Amino acid sequence: MIPGSFDYVRPSSLDEAVTALRDAGDEGKVIAGGQSLLPLLRLRLAYPEVLVDVGSVPELHGVRDEGSSLLVGAMTTHYEVMRDPLIREYAPLVAAATSTVADPAVRHRGTFGGSLAHADPAGDLPAVAVAMDAVFVTSSREIPAGEFFSDYLTSALEPDEVLVGVRLPKAYAGWGFHYEKFHRTAQAWAIVGVACLVERSNGGITGARIGLTNMGSRPVRASAVEDAVAGGAADREAFRAAAENAADGTSPPSDLHGSAEYRRHLAQVLTARALSKAAGA
């Protein structure tokens, strides 16, 4: 299908982008890499009157070291994130999950911030952001990851607000990590995914952070599993027992790819697997 008509604006600064969105009101939409928005436009599931292309805003590009955290610019592509030495050193879970996003063509064009702002619970990166307690930096405020994802394809961003970047804490740099994803084909959305961070000490688990993909209308933390493994042994039997709680408090969808019951089962299996791989068990 052909998208509806719209005006196109390409600002060269953050202030210009905010002004353009404010002038457009509820009829404006930010476009970054376009890998999520363009299909919606073609299907006429989205029909903004104004598209604000933020690709020329310099503040939105690159990865910066901020001491205790990294700031990943919203326009940094998936490919750049995967290869960035700071990401690999201090946030390797982000690099691992990003490498599973769609296919190489999408990863070269799609952006880190665009994928997160799209707020699709089946996307790979929202669960990672929630697991890591990332902070979303916008043109006007900072939003913790736990408050950023409001509902299906809905974030806390206001109509005139631009996502500048995502702050990733370095606190988990030495933790074991793994992103486990079940999908039909390499390019498909995750039926269920698990973003896992594990801290080991003296053969046991001292801490865990687990985010779940596609287990509700927004990414969720598997808090019951985190509590169950903390202070316990780093072995597969313990992880399998703890993972029985993986679906607690979730509301997975039922669709052509799997029922809610099937997704709950997958969450248990994949969480146990992710814990084992993250812990090296």
PyMOL commands that set and color helices and strands:
alter all, ss='L'
color gray80, all
select helices_A, chain A and resi 14-27+37-42+58-60+78-83+85-90+92-98+104-109+112-118+125-131+145-148+170-172+223-229+236-243+260-279
alter helices_A, ss='H'
color red, helices_A
select strands_A, chain A and resi 7-9+28-31+50-53+63-65+69-73+135-138+142-144+149-151+154-155+163-169+176-182+192-201+204-213+220-221
alter strands_A, ss='S'
color yellow, strands_A
deselect
rebuild
show_as cartoon
